[in-house]
Structure formats: structure tokens, C-alpha cells
Amino acid sequence: MTVWLVFTGGLLLAGLAPALVLASRAPAVPRLVGLQFAGAVSALLLVALTVVVDQPSYLIVPLAMVLLSYAGTLVYTRLLEE
């Protein structure tokens, strides 16, 4: 295990903990903010892990996750309107 791998794992825990608390215990609109924050943090950390393991082919996972997160946000806001 490299130092960078441990560092990105620590950032994952430190970044996702507030987002998950916000997404699980807040009213509807702050939940959406927590969901977006969790998606952004996890995408950035997946990119960092791709750099750590030196496999550029792994970049497809965070790219797909960002696109699906954006689509999920649009669906969630559509449901909030109703």
C-alpha cells in the first residue's frame, strides 16, 4: 500500500462523512446538496485513485458516475416539484 492510497482513502472518509450525514438527516433540499457533494467527492477521489494505480483506463468509472449523478439530480429535483 502506498502513501497516496492511504491518503486518498482518508480523504474519502473525511469527505463523504459530512455528505452522508447531510443526505440522510436533513430536509429535502439539503439532502440534494449532500447527494451532489457526495458525488463530487467520490468522483474526484476515484480520479485520484486512478492516478495512484497508474491505470488511465479506470477513468471511465468516475466519468460515468458524474453523468449518472447529474441525471439523478435532475430526477430528484423533478420529484421535489410534485
C-alpha positions in Angstrom: 0.0 0.0 0.0 1.4 3.4 -1.0 1.2 6.6 1.0 -1.1 8.1 -1.7 -3.5 5.2 -1.5 -3.8 5.7 2.3 -4.2 9.5 1.8 -7.0 9.1 -0.8 -8.7 6.6 1.5 -8.6 9.1 4.4 -9.9 11.9 2.2 -12.7 9.6 1.1 -13.8 9.1 4.7 -13.3 12.7 5.6 -15.2 14.0 2.6 -18.1 11.6 2.5 -18.9 11.5 6.2 -20.5 15.1 6.2 -22.2 14.5 2.9 -23.8 11.3 4.1 -25.0 12.9 7.3 -26.5 15.8 5.4 -28.1 13.5 2.9 -29.7 11.3 5.5 -30.9 13.7 8.2 -31.8 16.9 6.6 -34.9 18.2 4.8 -35.4 17.6 1.1 -33.3 20.4 -0.5 -30.2 20.0 1.8 -30.4 16.2 1.0 -30.0 17.1 -2.6 -26.9 19.2 -1.7 -25.5 16.3 0.2 -26.1 14.0 -2.7 -24.3 16.3 -5.1 -21.4 16.8 -2.6 -21.0 13.1 -2.2 -21.0 12.6 -6.0 -18.4 15.3 -6.4 -16.1 14.0 -3.7 -16.3 10.4 -4.8 -15.6 11.3 -8.4 -12.6 13.3 -7.5 -11.3 10.5 -5.3 -11.8 8.0 -8.0 -9.7 10.1 -10.3 -7.0 10.4 -7.7 -7.1 6.6 -7.2 -6.7 6.2 -11.0 -3.6 8.3 -10.9 -2.3 6.4 -7.9 -2.6 3.0 -9.5 -1.5 4.4 -12.9 -4.3 2.9 -15.0 -5.8 5.5 -17.3 -8.5 3.0 -18.4 -10.1 3.4 -14.9 -11.1 7.0 -15.7 -14.3 5.7 -17.3 -15.8 4.9 -13.9 -15.7 8.4 -12.5 -16.9 9.8 -15.8 -19.9 7.5 -15.8 -20.6 8.3 -12.2 -20.6 12.0 -12.8 -23.0 11.7 -15.7 -25.3 9.4 -13.7 -25.1 11.7 -10.7 -26.2 14.7 -12.8 -29.1 12.7 -14.2 -30.1 11.6 -10.7 -30.1 15.1 -9.5 -32.4 16.2 -12.3 -34.8 13.3 -11.5 -34.7 14.2 -7.8 -35.5 17.8 -8.4 -38.3 16.8 -10.7 -39.8 14.7 -7.9 -39.4 17.6 -5.4 -41.6 19.8 -7.6 -44.5 17.5 -7.4 
